[in-house]
């Protein structure tokens, strides 16, 4: 087992560093396991995926009215994922990068919530999951931009390894920390106390989305549809386009759940599933208030020209443990809900679409 020095241990402790977990990761390197799922795997059944009603339909209006009542009753909260390693925008924390009119990703996310809150007549409890690499800058941004009562809590951290199981070292000889994946969500929510506080305040439903997906707002109609469908999780999916990669809904041993792209067996035709996961969910707060045996997956990264190994978990894996429903939403247009901007180039390509959706969502 690699030895972690006291200074590193102390620096990472506020972010939930777990040496026992690191020891388990080292052991995993000596016994490689296939990531492919085991058991009968089939595309989703026709009624596993529900179409989100069109924007101007009576059905959509009825759902929206019901969802607004939940917001007004204080039963709804928002979680924004803003963790990771702050590497895609030249070392600048993505959440604070200006997008439109000088407003950052996080400001635009929270402006949508503020507009909804003004219409509903009450604030929406808001939580942001940071990481060791983004936490201080996000807290500073929330304070400087006067973004209101926002609870920022960090995900977990571990240390990169070499393929042989030693601690991976940076150029200066220091160990190399990394964030252990958005699958940390429920664990970090519970560790921080944010989930308990939300539930104690009457909260029942959490809408979760990535900070860089400005289409994924808290839509009351989707919230009401989640309640109507009756699952503990509702996952948003969109139609695939050429080049799309990622998880998708499927049935494993008859149970609908998200299967990550790298977990499909080689013989499975992923094109037989026409939609894929957007990493936007509605979650029942009570259902996620427990531990889950989410698996960690081995990931190899090139760091300064050398191979580093890290183990990460994914929030979509919750669907293997809880009853899950899938809703197909629009990708683009006034009702578009999938506009990720992972790097500056993608942000530049999507600016017009982001501006369109931003204007559309602010009118109540």
C-alpha angles and dihedrals in degrees: 000000000000115000116242113208121233095247093055092045091052094046093052098040095090088059097054099260108186118198092189089058090050089052089052090051090053090051090051091060091065094053110041114204127197115250092211115114118251123224138038109331123191137164115267117282115254093257095046091085120056121200114233107239116254118271098252098037125119089235091057092048092051092050091048092053091052092047092051089056089058090051091048090051091056094243097124134076137174129229119194118196109221104151129106128096105302093236105121097074099046096280094311115127104255095220090066098044111119113246112163128011091349091302118132129229090262094045091053091048092051093042088062089052092047091054090050092046092051090052093046094044096235140071121262113230106245130198130181122201109215132173136225087269096050107025103093094043092050093048088050091048092050090052097042095046092043091231093172130237102350122156112215116196128173129238120225131283137210138170127264119244136208117244086257094057102258124124110277110238129212120226090272092052095255121134116258118238124198138180112257099226139275088282083084088076103102093036093050093044090055095042092052093048090235093119093049091049091049093051094044087055091057098267117154108162132046124195111206128193141151118269091232095055102082092176092065102085129155100273112188090209092059089048092054091046089054090055091046094050090054103220127131089233132033114195122199116225133181136200114277122248129192111292097019114144133181144071124334138189115267140149116256110191086342096307118119111231144134114275113198115234095246091052097062111105113250091246094055116100103228089187087069086076109069097195137052139201120272096192092243115126144171108218132193103234094213093050094054095045094100140065120279128197093233111175123238116225126210113245126184119211132184107232117180089339094308131105114252125184124214134169120225138178128212129223092221088069088076086079089071089063105037134049105268134196127192127218122192111219133182117273099209143000127066090320096040115140103177112070105134119177107194097168140010093270094054090046091054091051093050101043095102092048091047091050091050094051093043091056092045095051096050094064114088 
